[in-house]
Amino acid sequence: MKPYFRLLSLLLFITVNANAANVKPINLRCEYLTNPLGVDAPHPRLGWMLADSRQGAKQTAYQIFVGTDSAVVSSGKGNIWATAKIISSNILATYQGKALQPFTKYFWQVVVWDKDGVKSAPSAISSFETGMMGMNNWKGTWISDQNGVNVKPAPYFRTTFSTGKKVRSARAYIAVAGLYELYINGEKIGNHRLDPMYTRFDRRTLYVTYDVTKQVAAGKNAIGVLLGNGWYNHQSTAVWDFHLASWRARPTFCLDLRITYEDGTFETITSSEQWKTNLSPITLNSIYTAEHYDARLDQPGWNTINFDDAKWKPAFARPTPSQNIVSQQVVPIRAVEEVPTKTLNKFDDDNYVFDLGRNISGVSKITVSGKAGTVIRLKHGERLQKDGHVDLSNIDLHYRPTDDKDPFQVDIFTLSGKGQETFMPKFNYKGFQYVEVNSSEPVELTATSLTGYFMHSDVAPVGNVNTSNPTINKIWYATNNSYLSNLFGYPTDCPQREKNGWTGDAIIASETGLYNFDGITVYEKWMADHRDEQQPNGVLPSIIPTAGWGYEWGNGPDWTSTVAMIPWNVYMFYGDKKILADNYDNIRRYVNHIDDLYPTGLCSWGLGDWVPVKSVSPVELTSTCYYFADVAILAKIAKLLGKTDDYNKYTVLQSKIKKAFNDKYLNEQTGSYNKGLQTELSVPLFMGLVPDAYKARVAANLAKRVEADNFHLDVGILGGKAIMNALSDNGYADVAYKIASQETYPSWGWWMVNGATTLYENWAIDAKHDISLNHIMFGGIGAWLYRGIGGIEPDEQNPGFKHVILKPNFVAGLNQFEASHSGPYGKIISSWKRNGEAVEYHVTIPANTTATITFPQGKKIYLDGKPVNNLKGLAITAGTYSFKL
């Protein structure tokens, strides 16, 4: 080889390897969690991202090493599982090594090969730790006190133990029916709130694992457990009859504290009847209403070593609540954000109203000094009466109290008189913006005396929207606030009046949630709740979980399509088939039941277009559309899972429903459905029932109908979900944006200009009912901002944003728009702004993915100053691109 070419080859080798040196797998997760404890899955999913900023970056192969010794794994070996070099761009692998053992920490590492076939630097070492991995490994006894379900005070439990040797590690495993806080030597363990998450307690009970190595001291130690009622022992009475639940009992728990010593031996400290119990100063706790605390009953040091528990009673053994105790592998609920008081209105020395300036879910914390026995009442509400006092009339209508001892959303704090005192509920949350404080004796409060804490499942943000229209920005912010306010280990409708897992609300909000937050663990948990609640014939209740209410009302396909739509949406956003396989039989039984009930293909079971503006569409029209969508999803899943007979069967059923629907509702001469209302046109378009030959005419009729309605909404929640996408997907994005940017009634913007920081339950802000101020059921607009303007969509053929579909709409009336979404492969950015007559469009596609851009037709397009042929789809690889139109 000539010296020149030898030098060129050497430089090329150095350049390639220098670039490859910057390539690395990052963000390693097991079961979508970082270094999780208590993993019960025998074949956990291991995932990562590729860090490679080069244009066209991709992974061509990977290799995984799993072992019990981090040093061995870091050397590029795995004594538990070492894959071969796997030729694949996949960034999710299912563990297939040696059988995992309980109570074992596993380390893992991944290396990849880049687009040039060059091996990357290894990832950082990650880990996961197994938990019980089965009922048989529990050693503790389920215990409670001997009180009945109607005893109001929450119980304390305590025990002591000694460690005789040096501790290497310690893990606490605690399973609870109800709620709890765990303490070791006086220190609260973890920062979770409202653990464990709500399930159907007699069918599935969750346990949580903690690393308590730092809390277990040499020598003598104390463990304390405080139990709350939660949904398990629902003492408040409301229309859903949770107080009549078949599982209802005094809260109970089982704890194993497993200590591993430096010499390799281990010891388990367990819950038993030798523990001691007493009543706590929490004199009432209701997940639905509030919490009462009498500080005069404090027992300082109750969870420490030297506390005298001679007057406490022995604990009482209880039956296991269910035969299915599993690990809570879900992002926890936390007090995520501290919200200070914005303004304070003092009426008198015993009456104050605090305004947080925004509507939240969560609790308030008050700090106050006063005489012993002074009773502080904290009333939490979303709005004020004309005289400035808190008004609960919009949110307490479903409460059915038996007396006045448990007022709705009113915490009651009785002072001990021992200086400055602080109260913050442990086993409750509320929906509120205002807190009215009334005291039985004068107290001096300032704006700093009360703070709000925004609580919700602590899902990581993965999306962002920013535009030149402040109203649109407020809508996006308010939508996210309402989504988070209604995420507590399961999606709810509102955080005050109900706190129920209404299925219909969750369908509408799921794509919005997935664009904005990393919510897969919550949705996987909630689909397990679906499996627990489904009857053998396939019927689901309208609220999940439930104590039995909802099987008889509100559970038609327009609501309980969650069983199909949630798994499908999660699959589209994450590209993981597990949720499809886990729920396949449930979807099939659900669809088969509707088919049995409605053999013609037309389904009239449902609530219809709930809370409409004025026009009412037939329930049969909307429910049949949802039924069709469920069947279409089932057919797709059957094909993905290789169930050919089912695929053929449900494809035929899908065609049958579509024909029956169009035979009845489509006017072929006019290209309209039924009376041509907004919902009647948009839902068939959005759900895919309109024959191809009629789509353009139906979409045109929808646009004309919106124009006739002065570009305002005339829909309920089903139409509200469908209309924006039905317009923008069919060439009328400008019309959709006119709706989105309205600031007069009825519109999302109408709420914003009237001070909303969350979404409302009714378009009319002065409605006499259905007027919670923190509902998520009109939250579909959040997803539309990403899809309808930013144009970011997952590809059904390559889900999880392995291939990104980009269809931006440069809508009239908007000067700048940017949407970003961090999917499994990394951050996708779709951003544009007007520059005179031109539009500048910027795109970022993460490593290991590709994209297809479809621009509006009739535009001249330039990429880095060079003309681009405006085909229907411009294929690009990973990287950053700048276009000019």
WOKA-V288823 format. One line per field, one symbol per residue. ss: DSSP state (A for helix, B for strand, O for the rest). psi: psi as a letter, one per 40 degrees, with the letter a starting at -180 (. if undefined). A space follows every 10 residues. Layout:
ss->???
psi->???
//
This chain:
ss->OOAAAAAAAA AAAAAAAAAA AOOBBBBBBB OOBOOOOOBO OOOOBBBBBB BOOOOOOOOO BBBBBBBOOA AAAAOOOOOO BBOOOBOOOO OBBBOOOOOO OOOOBBBBBB BBBOOOOOBO BOOOOBBBBB OOOOAAAOOO OOBBOOOOOO OOOOBBBBBB BBBOOOBBBB BBBBBBBOBB BBBBOOBBOO OOOOOOOOOO OOOOBBBBBB BOOOOOOOBB BBBBBBBBOO OOOOOOOBOO OAAAOOOOOO OBBBBBBBBB BOOOOBBBBB OOOOOBBBBO OBBBBOOOOO BBBBAAAOOO OOOOOOOOOO OOBBOBBOOO OOOOBBBOOO OOBBBBBBBB OOBBBBBBOO BBBBBBBBBB BBBBBBBBOO OOOOBBBBBB BOBBOOOOOB BOOOOOOOBO OOOOOOOOOB BBBBOOOOOO BBBBOOOOOB BBBBBBBBBO OOOOOOAAAB BBBBBBBOOO BOBBBBBOOA AAAAAAAAAA AAAAAOBOOO BOOBOOOOOO OBAAAAAAAA AAAAAABOOA AAAAAAAAAA AAAOOOOOOO OOBOOOOOOO OOOOOOAAAA OAAAAAAAAA AAAAOOOAAA AAAAAAAAAA AAAAAAAOOO OOOOOOOOOO OOOOOOOOAA AAAAAAAAAA AAAAAAAAAA OOOAAAAAAA AAAAAAAAAA AAAAABBOOO OBBOOOOAAA AAAAAAAOOO OAAAAAAAAA AAAAAAAAOO OOOOOOAAAA AAAAAAAAOO OOAAAAAAAA OOOOOOOAAA AAAOOOOOOO OOOOOOOOOO OOOOBOOOOO AAAAAAAAAO OBBBBOOBOO OOBBBBOOOO OOOOOBBBBB BBBOOBBBBB BBBBBOOBBB BBBBBBBBBB BBBOOOOOOO BBBOOBBBOO OOOBBBBBBB BBBBO
psi->hidddddddd dddddddddd dehihifhih ffihfiifhe hdgihhiiih hheihehihe iihihhiehd dddeefihed hhiihhhiei ehihhfaihi iifhhhiiii iihadeehhi iiiihiiihi bdfideehdi ihiaaeiade hdiiiiiiii iiheihhdih hhhhhhhaii hhihfehhhi eiifiiihig dedhhiiihi hfdddhihbi iihihhhida edghdihiee fdeehdehih iiihhhhhhh ideeiiihhi iieeiiiiii ehehhhddca ihhheeeigh edfidehhfd eiiiihiiih difghiiggi hihigdhhhi hdihhhdiee hihhheeihi iaiihihiii ihehhhhhhh ieiiideeih heeeeedehg ieaeegihfh ihhhieegah ihhhidfiii hidihhhhie ihihiidedh iihhiihfhh heiihhiehd dddddddddd ddddefhfei hidiecddfi ghdddddded ddddddiged dddddddddd ddehideehi idhhiieeie eehefidede eddddddddd dddefheddd ddeddddddd dddddddgee ehhehieagh gicdihihdd dddddddddd dddddddddd efgddddddd dddddddddd dddddhhdde fihbefiddd ddddddefeh ideedddddd ddddddddef fiigiadddd ddddddddef efdddddddd eieiihiddd ddeeeheiii eidheeieif fiegieefed dddddddddd ehiihddgie fdhhhhgihg ihehdihhhi hhadeahhhh hiihgbeihh hhhhhiieii ihhhihieih hhhfehihhg idhhhiaiah ihih.
//
